[in-house]
Amino acid sequence: MGGHPALDLVNTVTPRLRDGAAEHDYLTSPAELLDWSRRIGLIDLRDHSAIEGTWRSAPELAAKALGATLEIREATYDVLAPRAAGAVVAIDGVKRSQGSAFERLMLRWSAAAARSMLIPGADRERGVAELVVGTSPAQLIPDRLVVAAVELVRTVELRQLRACPVDDGGCGWLFLDRSRNGSRRWCAMEDCGTRAKIRKLGERRRATAVPQS
């Protein structure tokens, strides 16, 4: 829905800053993180098996990977949300300063780079090598997520970066508007967009209703 794995990660909390309302977190356990990563295509079945086996034998590594993922998620949000069209920041502002968020991303990215490999590929049509991110199953998921986040932060076209409008009944999720005329307003028309239209229709009907004598 976000148009990029890093934004899909950011959007595992809902709603995002809806007047300070309680948030629902979809990544509260290593099992949820593993299933979500497979669902969005971040890992394949082979990766899934390797990670699951590693985490089962060492639960402390699973907890560490979950903690790293949540730190990457919030740092990515802190960096991007203030630049997203339509974003609404909570009363207490962004949770941490952007400088700190950039630093956290940099540190996580540096660690991920140390666990990556450049593999030569003679039969490739483009380039002469492949970068394999996530050579350690224990930290494979956060490693790939932070690399995706840094890539997005470096290359995002800010005119495309939007937030589902909280002030109009949206959820605050971030997404890339790649529509031809730049008119995408909602994270999903069939979800937040439909609810907003139904609410507005109800308001118009109430406003035009004839009082009964």
Buried (B, 14 or more C-beta within 10 A) or exposed (E): BBBBBBBBBBBBBBBBBBEEEEEEEEBEEBEBBBEBBBEEEBBEEEBBEBBBEBBEEEEEBBEBBBEBBBBBBBBBBBBBBEBBBBBBBBEEEBBBEBEEBBEBBEEBBEBBBEBBEEEEEEEEEEEEEEEEBBEBBBBBBBBBBBBBBBBBBEEBEEEBBBBBBBEBBBBBBBBBBEEEEEEBBBBBEEBBBEBBEEEEEEEEEEEEEEEEE
